[in-house]
């Protein structure tokens, strides 16, 4: 009997096996099949991609997708037969596979790999369905926790379904450049749709902790129940510890990370409110209570007014950058802590962080001190800059020398604008914490010697009357129990905080300076009689119909009154006049929060008269060099450089020079750019600068007082060093490249190349951070149209920091090893390559290699002795005294 046998392969339609024709897969519609045909005919990958109407990346993604689809199909087929109880050999015979292939497909890991592509496509499809426009640019894979291949394959699958991939450009914050953003959008979306809605572009909210097997959304803060919290109101002593959050020791979810003893935190309560303040451990809490929250509010205050409301913003529920962390519970499982540390992951506000802050003295401090002290510290800063210039000038490597000279010039220019002075011996920033039983003339400060005098200075402060001088008492039992050997915290009586211009304990900091009598002595004075018992809330309560101060208005008013107090102090105003201005500043600070009658305060304290007397007009305005140096001016927009150099023989045009080759001053050219303002008028674009940046002679900003002359001389000296450093850099020529040195140091050159590539890999992440930061800023500005310039500036910085942390845009600084430095010195790399390495290097390491200094070393025996003394309860100051090593060195070593 005749019969027809079907010649086809299992699970494939068609009469003949795939690939049995003259050209295998000639009838196949798969990209892989058509690509294989072209590959066998000798076409390159680039030629094959062009023939198929794709880029190489798209071709690879499509092949990967089809491979994943085939594998998923094979896995499904194998699994169906496994469920029927068939052996691997029987499954292989049925499906036309060998037994090892079946075994491989049964492997769970292989199955999961195929599933990742589907999971990621599903996640992205859902994200587009929710938000329309999703950023899928370079670096997205890092955020999602998957490989780039998996992401590209998943995107290609969605493109095959009709989804669109569109590239647009957005502004970079802080520069005039653009960032390209790759966007995944729904089918039929146009370029115009995306551009006009770029503020709606979102990052995928999900991330995967298991390589794409599953996705989790951005972690919302974990909330604690209000049943675990006791509020200490004013009547309970809460006012003395306002802002302090006391945690029960030994509670898993309330334990600070890394063994830290204090941190600035935000804690969600009942998912609707949150607490803000400094968290410390407490020994005595009522049974069933794990947190005690201290507030100056009176009893009877509703809980919604005691805490702050959670913001309706999943990306920023507390209105500040936070770092979240996990803890391990009693059963060994990882859980998210309800303690959200203020600050970025790189620099969270925990024990040890405040001591890292800059230790330079600001003009806000020194301008209120005697002239000899100000002159001494300002001249010391200039001497330090001059010494650094002298050291750098002796360097033999031109590229490094030029880089460090330009860095020094920029730093000197910045110091001239901010009028920074050198730090006093052993001064250091500390966060303040309350110790109610501490006498109000003492301070617990383990970084300082028992019995020595120290001053505490808060920024800003009205004058020397807000600088307490205290005696160090490191034997106080309660303080020792709370703070131990705190790295950068001091314990004070709450009365001292009131003198520190109304500080509280939610993260306020002070500069602590030893105050031995002599040339380094900081002058203090008694509290002003005009401020005694002054309470701005009771003195200037709101009245019906009055205008309430806005947040933006408060910022401007605070800047105005701060400048007024500075100018009055420099011009030797009387104590009673200073008291009037300080009283008004206290009203302004609380005006928005408590709706105070700031207009009445301005009238009764005679603020307009003070402005006229000390600033020249009733509308006020900075009038001394200290207040004018950073004042904003708006000259026409300009760009760096001028076309004044030698004529280029190729273009016939002058060369653009960026500094004057005779003076070292920076050169600029007006752009002449214009724009149409709200009135429809064409006007010149402007740029924001400080007054100090625009003057060659700082004395032009002075009103003529002796203190201002000291500061003007200081600024001019710094400007001179900056110009001298730029001029030296300009005349520094490159080191000749040496092929022989490259061969000799081939390993070091390759190592530098790898490090540079790693630094460049951050660039796509930085682009993504810029997009996210732009979105955050624009959204916040739309929701808060009355944001002040200062608030907007702060918001931009906060948004960019948060965005960089979120996407992992952490530019790796190249650490140059001594051997790599030797290769550089011998000319083993080209000048352009070296410039790139230097631009991405750790500046401190570069300085230490280029200008080696003798560093303080501590022997292992001394380090061990120091640790033993610390474990016995000695303070850092006592350990320093016994070992002969400074506190700062001990902190570094230990």
C-alpha positions in Angstrom: 0.0 0.0 0.0 1.4 3.4 -1.0 1.6 6.2 1.7 3.0 9.7 2.1 5.4 10.2 5.0 5.8 13.7 6.5 9.4 14.6 6.3 9.3 17.6 8.7 11.0 18.1 12.0 9.2 18.0 15.4 7.5 21.2 16.4 8.2 22.9 13.0 5.6 23.3 10.3 6.5 22.5 6.7 7.2 19.3 4.7 11.0 19.4 4.8 13.4 19.9 7.7 14.7 23.4 8.3 18.0 24.0 6.4 17.5 21.1 3.9 17.3 23.3 0.8 20.2 24.7 -1.3 20.4 27.7 0.9 19.5 26.6 4.5 16.7 28.7 6.1 16.0 30.3 2.7 12.3 30.4 3.5 12.7 31.3 7.1 11.4 34.7 8.2 13.7 34.7 11.3 16.5 37.3 11.4 18.9 34.6 12.7 18.2 32.4 9.7 18.7 35.1 7.2 21.8 36.3 9.0 23.2 32.8 9.0 22.7 32.6 5.2 24.6 35.9 4.7 27.4 34.8 7.2 28.0 31.6 5.2 28.3 33.6 2.1 31.2 35.5 3.6 29.5 38.8 4.5 30.9 40.7 7.6 28.7 41.4 10.6 28.5 45.1 9.6 27.5 44.2 6.0 24.9 41.7 7.2 23.4 44.2 9.5 23.1 46.8 6.7 21.5 44.2 4.4 18.9 43.4 7.1 18.3 47.2 7.7 19.7 47.2 11.2 22.6 48.4 13.2 25.1 45.8 14.6 23.6 46.3 18.1 20.1 45.7 16.8 21.1 42.6 14.9 22.8 41.1 18.0 19.8 42.0 20.1 17.4 40.3 17.6 19.5 37.2 17.4 19.6 37.1 21.2 15.8 37.5 21.3 15.2 34.7 18.8 17.6 32.5 20.7 15.8 33.2 23.9 12.4 32.5 22.2 13.7 29.2 20.8 15.1 28.2 24.1 11.9 29.1 25.9 10.0 27.0 23.4 12.4 24.1 23.8 12.2 24.4 27.6 8.4 24.4 27.5 8.3 21.4 25.2 10.8 19.5 27.4 8.9 20.4 30.6 5.6 19.1 29.1 7.1 15.7 28.4 8.8 15.7 31.8 5.4 16.2 33.4 4.3 13.1 31.5 7.0 11.0 33.2 9.2 10.6 30.1 13.0 10.0 30.6 15.6 12.3 29.1 16.4 9.7 26.3 12.8 9.4 25.4 12.3 13.2 25.3 15.4 13.5 23.1 14.1 10.9 20.7 10.7 12.6 20.5 12.0 16.1 20.0 15.1 15.3 17.9 17.6 16.2 20.5 20.4 14.4 22.1 20.2 13.4 25.8 22.7 16.1 27.0 20.6 18.9 25.4 17.5 17.7 27.2 19.4 17.6 30.4 20.7 21.1 29.8 17.2 22.4 29.1 15.9 20.8 32.3 18.6 22.8 34.3 16.8 25.4 36.4 19.4 28.0 35.8 19.1 27.7 32.0 15.3 28.0 32.3 15.7 31.1 34.4 17.9 32.8 31.9 15.2 32.6 29.3 12.7 33.8 31.8 14.7 36.9 32.6 14.1 38.3 29.1 10.4 37.8 29.4 10.3 39.3 32.9 12.2 42.3 31.8 10.0 42.9 28.7 6.9 42.5 30.9 8.3 45.0 33.4 9.2 47.6 30.8 5.9 47.1 29.0 4.1 47.7 32.3 6.3 50.8 33.0 5.4 52.3 29.6 1.8 51.5 30.2 1.9 53.4 33.5 4.1 56.4 32.5 4.3 56.4 28.7 7.9 57.5 28.5 10.7 55.4 30.1 14.4 56.2 30.1 16.3 53.2 28.8 19.6 54.9 28.1 23.1 53.5 28.8 23.3 52.5 32.4 19.7 51.4 32.8 20.8 47.8 33.0 22.9 48.8 36.1 19.8 50.3 37.7 17.7 47.3 36.9 20.3 44.9 38.1 20.6 42.9 34.8 23.1 42.6 32.0 23.1 45.0 29.0 22.5 42.1 26.6 19.3 41.1 28.6 18.1 44.7 28.5 18.8 45.1 24.7 17.1 41.8 24.0 14.0 42.8 26.0 13.8 46.2 24.3 14.1 44.5 20.9 11.1 42.3 21.8 9.0 45.3 22.6 10.1 47.0 19.4 8.9 44.0 17.5 5.5 44.6 19.2 5.5 48.1 17.8 7.0 50.1 20.8 9.2 53.0 19.8 12.7 53.9 20.9 13.4 57.6 20.5 16.5 59.7 21.3 16.1 63.3 22.6 18.4 65.9 24.3 18.0 67.6 27.7 20.0 70.4 29.4 22.8 69.5 31.8 22.4 71.2 35.2 25.2 73.6 35.9 26.5 73.7 32.4 25.5 74.9 28.9 25.8 71.4 27.4 23.2 68.7 26.5 22.6 65.1 27.5 21.2 62.6 25.1 18.4 60.4 26.5 17.1 57.2 25.0 13.4 56.8 25.6 11.1 53.8 25.2 7.5 54.9 24.3 4.2 53.3 23.3 3.5 52.4 19.6 2.8 55.4 17.3 4.6 57.8 19.6 6.5 60.6 17.6 9.7 62.5 18.3 7.6 65.6 19.0 5.5 63.7 21.5 8.6 62.9 23.6 10.2 66.3 23.3 7.1 68.2 24.4 6.7 65.8 27.3 10.3 65.4 28.4 9.4 66.4 31.9 7.3 63.2 32.0 10.1 60.9 31.1 10.6 58.5 34.0 13.2 56.0 35.1 12.0 52.4 35.6 10.9 52.4 39.2 11.7 48.8 39.6 15.0 47.1 40.3 16.1 43.5 40.5 18.1 42.0 43.3 18.4 38.7 41.5 19.6 39.5 38.0 16.2 40.0 36.4 14.4 37.0 37.8 12.1 39.3 39.7 11.6 43.1 40.1 11.0 45.3 43.1 9.9 48.9 43.2 11.8 51.7 44.9 11.7 51.0 48.6 9.2 53.1 50.4 10.3 54.0 54.0 9.4 51.4 56.6 7.0 52.9 59.2 7.0 52.5 62.9 3.8 52.4 64.9 3.0 55.4 67.0 2.2 52.9 69.8 6.0 52.4 70.2 6.6 56.1 70.6 6.3 58.4 73.6 6.3 62.1 72.9 8.1 64.2 75.6 6.3 67.6 75.4 7.5 70.9 76.7 6.0 70.2 80.2 7.8 66.8 80.2 11.2 68.3 79.5 11.0 67.9 75.8 11.9 71.6 75.2 15.3 71.0 76.7 16.0 68.2 74.2 14.0 69.6 71.2 14.8 67.5 68.1 16.4 64.6 70.0 15.1 61.1 69.2 16.0 58.6 71.9 16.1 54.9 70.9 15.9 51.8 73.1 19.2 49.9 73.0 19.3 46.4 71.6 16.2 46.7 69.4 17.0 45.2 66.0 15.2 47.6 63.7 16.3 50.6 65.7 20.0 49.9 65.8 22.2 52.3 63.9 24.5 50.7 61.3 28.2 50.2 61.8 28.1 50.5 65.6 27.5 54.3 65.3 26.3 56.0 68.4 24.4 58.9 66.9 23.0 60.0 63.5 20.7 62.5 61.9 17.5 60.6 60.9 14.0 60.6 59.5 11.6 58.0 60.8 8.1 57.4 59.2 5.3 57.1 61.7 2.0 55.2 60.9 2.8 55.8 57.2 1.5 59.4 57.4 3.9 61.4 59.5 7.6 61.4 60.2 10.0 62.4 62.9 13.2 64.4 62.2 16.1 64.9 64.5 19.3 63.4 66.0 19.0 59.7 67.1 20.9 58.5 70.1 20.5 55.6 72.5 18.7 55.9 75.8 18.9 53.6 78.9 15.7 54.5 80.6 12.5 54.2 78.5 9.1 53.2 79.8 8.0 49.5 79.2 6.6 49.0 75.8 8.2 52.2 74.4 11.1 52.0 72.0 11.4 55.6 70.9 11.1 58.9 72.9 10.6 62.0 70.7 11.4 65.3 72.3 9.6 68.5 71.3 9.1 72.0 72.5 5.4 71.8 71.7 3.0 71.9 74.6 0.9 69.0 75.8 -2.4 68.6 74.0 -0.8 69.3 70.6 -2.4 66.9 68.1 0.0 64.2 66.9 -0.3 65.4 63.3 1.2 68.7 64.5 3.8 67.1 66.6 5.4 65.2 63.8 5.7 66.3 60.1 3.4 65.1 57.4 5.0 62.7 54.9 5.4 64.4 51.5 3.3 63.2 48.6 6.5 62.4 46.7 7.7 58.7 46.6 11.1 59.9 45.5 11.6 62.3 48.3 9.1 61.6 51.1 11.1 63.5 53.8 12.1 66.5 51.7 15.8 65.6 52.0 18.3 63.1 50.7 18.4 59.9 52.7 20.3 56.7 52.9 18.4 53.5 53.6 20.0 50.3 55.0 19.1 46.8 56.0 19.5 44.9 59.3 19.4 41.3 60.2 16.5 40.3 62.5 16.6 37.6 65.2 15.6 34.9 62.7 18.5 35.8 60.4 16.4 37.5 57.7 17.4 40.8 56.1 14.9 43.6 56.6 14.8 47.3 55.8 15.4 49.6 58.8 12.9 52.4 59.6 15.9 54.6 60.4 16.6 56.7 57.3 19.9 58.5 57.6 20.1 62.0 56.2 22.7 62.4 53.5 23.9 60.4 50.6 25.1 56.9 50.7 28.7 58.2 50.3 28.4 60.7 53.1 25.5 59.9 55.5 25.2 62.1 58.6 26.4 59.6 61.2 29.1 59.6 63.8 32.4 60.6 62.1 30.8 62.6 59.3 30.8 66.1 60.8 34.5 66.0 61.7 35.3 65.6 58.0 33.8 69.1 57.2 36.0 71.9 56.0 38.0 73.5 58.9 38.7 76.9 57.4 37.5 80.0 59.1 34.8 82.0 57.4 34.5 85.8 57.3 31.3 85.4 59.2 33.4 84.4 62.2 36.6 86.4 61.8 35.1 89.7 60.8 33.4 89.9 64.2 36.8 89.3 66.0 39.7 91.7 66.8 41.6 92.9 63.7 45.0 91.3 64.7 43.4 87.8 64.9 41.7 88.3 61.5 44.9 89.5 59.9 46.9 86.7 61.4 44.6 83.9 60.0 44.1 85.6 56.7 47.8 86.0 56.1 48.4 82.4 57.2 46.0 81.3 54.4 48.0 83.3 51.8 51.3 81.9 53.1 49.9 78.3 52.8 48.9 79.1 49.2 52.2 80.6 48.4 54.1 77.6 49.8 51.9 75.3 47.7 52.7 77.4 44.6 56.4 77.2 45.4 56.3 73.4 45.7 54.3 72.9 42.5 56.6 75.2 40.6 59.5 72.8 41.3 57.8 69.8 39.7 59.4 68.1 36.7 56.4 66.6 35.1 54.8 69.4 33.0 51.3 67.9 32.7 50.9 67.3 36.4 52.5 70.7 37.2 50.1 72.5 34.9 47.1 70.6 36.3 48.0 71.4 39.9 48.8 75.0 39.1 45.4 75.5 37.6 43.7 73.7 40.5 45.6 76.0 42.9 44.5 79.1 40.9 40.9 78.1 41.0 41.1 77.4 44.8 42.8 80.8 45.4 40.1 82.6 43.4 37.4 80.8 45.3 39.0 81.7 48.7 39.1 85.3 47.5 35.4 85.3 46.8 34.5 83.6 50.1 37.2 85.4 52.1 38.3 82.2 53.8 41.0 82.2 56.4 43.3 79.4 57.8 41.9 77.3 60.6 43.0 77.9 64.2 44.8 75.1 66.0 42.7 72.0 66.7 39.4 73.6 65.6 36.8 71.0 64.4 33.1 70.8 63.5 30.9 68.9 65.9 27.2 68.1 66.1 25.6 69.2 69.4 23.6 66.9 71.7 21.8 67.7 74.9 23.0 66.7 78.4 20.4 68.2 80.8 22.5 67.6 83.9 25.6 69.2 82.4 26.4 72.6 84.1 25.8 75.4 81.6 29.5 76.6 81.9 30.8 73.1 80.9 30.9 70.9 77.8 31.5 67.2 77.2 34.1 67.2 74.4 36.2 64.0 74.2 38.5 65.4 71.5 39.7 68.1 73.9 41.6 68.0 77.2 39.8 67.9 80.5 39.7 71.3 82.1 40.7 73.4 79.0 38.6 76.3 77.7 36.9 76.0 74.3 34.5 78.2 72.4 31.5 77.1 70.4 30.6 79.0 67.3 27.4 78.5 65.3 26.8 79.7 61.7 25.3 82.1 61.4 25.7 84.1 64.6 25.0 87.7 65.4 28.2 88.5 67.2 30.6 87.6 70.0 27.6 87.6 72.5 26.4 84.4 70.9 29.8 82.6 71.4 29.9 80.7 74.7 33.2 79.9 76.3 33.0 76.6 78.2 35.2 74.3 80.3 35.7 70.8 79.1 34.4 68.2 81.5 34.9 64.7 80.1 34.1 63.0 83.5 30.4 63.8 83.5 28.6 60.5 84.0 25.5 61.1 81.9 27.4 62.6 79.0 29.9 59.8 79.1 27.0 57.3 79.1 25.3 58.9 76.1 28.3 59.9 74.0 31.2 57.8 75.1 34.3 58.5 73.0 32.3 60.5 70.4 34.3 61.3 67.3 32.5 64.5 66.4 29.8 65.3 68.9 29.8 67.5 72.0 27.3 67.4 74.9 26.0 70.7 76.2 23.3 72.0 78.6 20.2 73.2 76.7 20.7 76.7 78.0 23.9 76.9 76.0 22.0 75.9 72.8 19.7 78.9 73.4 22.7 81.2 73.5 23.9 79.6 70.2 21.4 81.8 68.3 18.6 79.4 69.2 20.1 76.1 68.2 18.2 72.9 68.7 19.2 69.2 68.6 18.0 68.0 65.3 21.5 68.1 63.7 22.7 71.6 64.4 26.5 71.9 64.4 29.1 74.2 66.0 32.8 74.9 65.4 34.7 74.0 68.6 38.0 75.9 69.1 40.4 75.7 72.1 40.6 79.2 73.6 43.9 79.5 75.4 44.7 83.1 76.2 47.1 84.6 73.6 47.3 85.4 70.0 44.8 82.7 69.0 42.2 83.7 71.5 38.6 84.0 70.2 36.9 87.0 71.9 33.5 86.5 73.5 31.1 88.9 75.3 28.2 88.7 77.6 24.7 88.1 76.2 23.0 91.3 75.1 20.6 92.8 77.6 18.2 93.6 74.7 17.9 89.8 74.0 17.2 88.7 77.5 14.0 86.7 77.7 13.0 87.7 74.2 10.6 85.3 72.6 9.7 86.1 69.0 6.6 84.0 69.0 5.0 85.8 71.9 6.4 89.2 71.0 5.0 89.2 67.4 2.0 86.9 67.1 0.0 87.0 63.9 -2.9 89.4 63.5 -6.0 89.1 61.3 -5.5 90.2 57.7 -1.7 90.5 57.9 0.5 89.2 55.1 2.2 85.9 56.0 5.9 85.5 55.1 6.4 83.0 52.2 9.3 80.5 52.3 11.1 82.4 49.5 10.4 85.7 51.2 11.9 84.4 54.4 15.1 83.4 52.7 15.6 86.8 51.1 14.7 88.6 54.4 17.2 86.4 56.3 19.9 87.3 53.8 19.1 91.0 54.2 19.2 91.0 58.0 22.3 88.8 58.1 24.1 91.3 55.9 22.8 94.1 58.0 24.2 92.6 61.2 27.6 91.9 59.5 27.8 95.5 58.2 26.7 96.9 61.6 29.4 94.9 63.5 32.2 95.9 61.1 31.1 99.6 61.5 31.1 99.3 65.3 27.3 99.7 66.0 26.3 99.9 69.6 25.1 96.8 71.5 21.5 98.1 71.7 21.5 98.6 67.9 22.8 95.1 67.3 20.2 93.8 69.6 17.4 95.4 67.5 18.7 93.7 64.4 19.2 90.4 66.1 15.6 90.5 67.5 14.3 91.1 64.1 16.4 88.2 62.6 14.8 85.9 65.2 11.4 87.0 64.2 12.2 86.5 60.5 13.6 83.0 61.1 10.2 81.9 62.7 8.0 84.1 60.5 6.9 81.5 58.0 6.5 78.6 60.4 4.6 80.5 63.1 3.1 83.2 60.9 4.7 86.0 62.9 4.1 89.7 62.4 7.4 90.5 60.8 6.3 93.8 59.5 5.5 95.1 63.0 9.0 93.8 64.1 10.6 95.7 61.3 8.8 98.8 62.4 9.3 98.5 66.2 13.0 97.5 65.9 13.7 100.4 63.5 15.2 98.2 60.8 14.8 100.7 58.0 16.6 103.3 60.1 19.5 100.9 60.8 19.8 100.1 57.1 19.9 103.8 56.2 22.6 104.4 58.9 24.8 101.4 58.2 24.1 100.6 54.6 23.4 104.0 53.1 19.7 103.6 52.2 16.4 102.4 53.8 16.1 99.6 51.2 19.3 98.2 52.6 21.9 96.3 50.6 25.4 95.0 51.4 27.8 97.8 52.2 31.1 96.2 53.3 33.5 93.9 51.6 32.5 91.0 53.8 28.8 91.2 52.7 29.4 92.4 49.2 32.1 89.9 48.1 29.6 87.1 47.4 26.7 89.5 46.4 25.2 88.5 43.0 25.6 90.6 39.9 24.3 90.0 36.4 26.7 91.1 33.7 26.0 90.2 30.0 26.6 86.5 29.2 30.2 85.7 28.3 32.3 82.7 27.2 35.9 81.9 28.2 38.7 83.1 26.0 39.5 85.8 23.4 40.6 85.5 19.8 43.9 87.5 20.4 46.5 84.8 19.9 48.8 84.2 16.9 47.1 83.7 13.6 46.5 80.1 12.7 48.0 79.5 9.3 45.3 76.9 8.4 42.3 79.0 9.3 43.8 82.5 8.9 42.1 83.4 12.3 43.7 84.4 15.6 44.1 81.7 18.2 41.7 81.7 21.2 43.6 82.4 24.4 42.1 81.7 27.8 44.4 83.7 29.9 46.4 86.9 29.3 49.9 85.7 28.5 51.4 88.7 30.4 49.3 88.9 33.5 47.7 85.4 34.0 44.2 86.9 34.3 41.3 84.9 32.8 40.0 86.2 29.5 36.3 86.3 28.4 34.3 87.4 25.4 30.7 88.6 25.5 28.4 86.2 23.6 25.9 88.9 22.6 23.1 86.3 23.0 19.6 87.7 23.5 16.2 86.3 24.5 12.6 87.6 24.5 11.4 88.4 28.0 7.9 88.2 29.4 7.1 91.6 28.1 8.0 90.5 24.6 11.1 92.6 24.5 14.5 91.3 23.2 17.1 91.7 25.9 20.7 90.5 26.4 21.3 87.2 28.2 23.1 87.6 31.5 25.2 85.4 33.7 25.4 85.1 37.5 28.6 86.2 39.1 29.8 87.5 42.5 31.0 91.1 42.8 34.5 89.9 43.9 34.9 88.0 40.6 34.4 91.2 38.6 36.9 93.5 40.4 40.6 93.5 40.0 41.1 95.4 43.2 39.1 94.2 46.2 39.4 97.6 47.9 36.7 98.8 45.4 34.2 96.7 47.5 35.2 98.3 50.8 33.5 101.1 52.7 36.8 102.2 54.2 37.0 100.5 57.6 40.2 99.0 59.0 38.8 95.4 59.1 37.7 95.7 55.4 41.2 96.8 54.4 42.6 93.6 56.0 40.1 91.5 54.0 40.7 93.5 50.8 44.5 93.0 51.1 43.9 89.3 51.6 41.6 88.9 48.6 44.1 90.8 46.4 47.0 88.6 47.5 44.9 85.5 46.7 44.0 86.9 43.3 47.7 87.6 42.7 48.7 84.0 43.5 45.9 82.7 41.2 47.1 84.8 38.3 50.7 83.8 38.9 49.8 80.1 39.0 47.9 80.4 35.7 50.7 82.2 34.0 53.2 79.6 35.1 50.9 76.8 33.8 50.5 78.7 30.5 54.3 78.7 29.9 54.8 75.1 31.0 55.6 72.8 28.0 54.8 69.1 27.6 57.2 66.3 28.3 58.3 64.5 25.1 56.7 61.1 24.6 59.1 58.2 24.9 58.3 54.9 23.0 61.2 53.2 24.9 59.7 54.2 28.2 56.3 52.8 27.1 57.9 49.4 26.3 59.7 49.5 29.7 56.6 50.3 31.6 54.1 48.4 29.5 52.3 46.9 32.5 51.9 50.3 34.2 50.6 51.9 30.9 48.1 49.1 30.5 47.0 49.5 34.1 46.4 53.2 33.6 44.5 52.5 30.4 42.2 50.1 32.3 41.6 52.7 35.1 40.8 55.4 32.6 38.3 53.2 30.8 36.6 52.5 34.1 36.4 56.3 34.8 34.9 56.9 31.4 32.3 54.2 32.0 30.6 56.6 34.5 29.7 59.0 31.7 26.4 57.3 30.7 25.3 57.1 34.3 26.0 60.8 34.7 23.8 61.5 31.7 21.0 59.5 33.3 21.5 61.3 36.6 21.2 64.7 34.8 17.9 63.6 33.3 16.5 62.4 36.6 17.8 65.6 38.4 16.2 67.8 35.7 12.9 66.0 36.2 13.0 66.4 39.9 13.9 70.1 39.7 11.2 70.9 37.1 8.5 69.0 39.0 9.4 70.7 42.3 9.4 74.1 40.6 6.0 73.5 39.0 4.6 72.5 42.4 6.3 75.3 44.2 6.4 78.3 41.8 7.6 80.7 44.6 10.9 78.9 45.3 13.6 81.4 46.0 16.9 81.5 44.1 18.7 80.1 47.1 16.1 77.3 47.5 16.3 76.5 43.8 20.1 76.3 43.9 19.9 74.0 47.0 17.2 71.9 45.2 19.4 71.5 42.1 22.4 70.3 44.2 20.2 68.0 46.2 18.5 66.6 43.1 21.8 66.0 41.3 23.3 64.3 44.3 20.3 62.1 44.9 20.1 61.2 41.2 23.8 60.3 41.0 23.4 58.1 44.1 20.3 56.5 42.7 21.7 55.5 39.3 25.2 54.7 40.7 26.9 57.7 39.0 29.9 57.5 41.2 32.9 58.6 39.1 35.8 56.4 40.1 38.9 58.5 40.9 42.1 57.0 39.4 44.6 56.2 42.1 48.0 56.4 40.5 50.5 53.9 42.0 54.2 54.7 42.6 55.2 52.5 39.6 52.6 54.1 37.4 53.9 57.5 38.5 57.5 56.4 37.5 56.1 55.5 34.1 54.5 58.9 33.8 57.7 60.7 34.8 59.6 58.9 32.1 57.2 59.9 29.3 55.7 56.4 28.8 52.3 57.9 27.9 51.3 60.7 25.5 50.5 64.2 26.7 46.8 63.9 25.7 46.5 60.5 27.5 48.1 61.9 30.6 45.8 64.9 30.6 42.8 62.5 30.5 44.3 60.4 33.4 45.0 63.5 35.5 41.4 64.9 34.9 40.1 61.7 36.3 42.6 61.2 39.1 42.3 61.6 42.9 43.8 65.1 43.4 45.1 64.3 46.9 47.0 61.3 45.7 48.3 63.2 42.7 49.6 66.0 45.0 51.3 63.5 47.4 53.1 61.9 44.4 54.1 65.1 42.8 54.9 67.0 46.0 55.9 64.3 48.5 55.9 65.4 52.1 56.9 63.5 55.2 53.6 62.1 56.6 53.0 61.4 60.2 53.3 57.6 60.8 52.1 55.7 63.8 53.8 52.5 64.8 51.7 49.4 65.3 52.5 49.3 69.0 51.4 52.9 69.5 48.2 52.2 67.6 47.5 49.1 69.7 48.1 51.1 72.9 45.7 53.8 71.7 43.0 51.2 71.0 43.5 49.7 74.4 43.2 53.1 76.1 40.0 53.8 74.2 38.6 50.4 75.3 39.4 51.4 78.9 37.3 54.5 78.5 39.9 57.2 77.9 38.9 60.1 75.7 40.6 60.9 72.5 42.3 63.9 74.0 43.6 61.8 76.9 44.9 59.2 74.5 46.6 61.9 72.4 48.3 63.2 75.5 49.5 59.8 76.6 50.7 58.7 73.1 52.0 62.0 71.8 49.9 61.6 68.7 47.4 64.3 67.6 43.6 63.6 67.8 43.2 63.9 64.1 45.9 61.4 63.4 44.5 59.0 66.0 41.0 59.3 64.4 42.6 58.4 61.1 44.6 55.4 62.4 41.8 54.0 64.6 
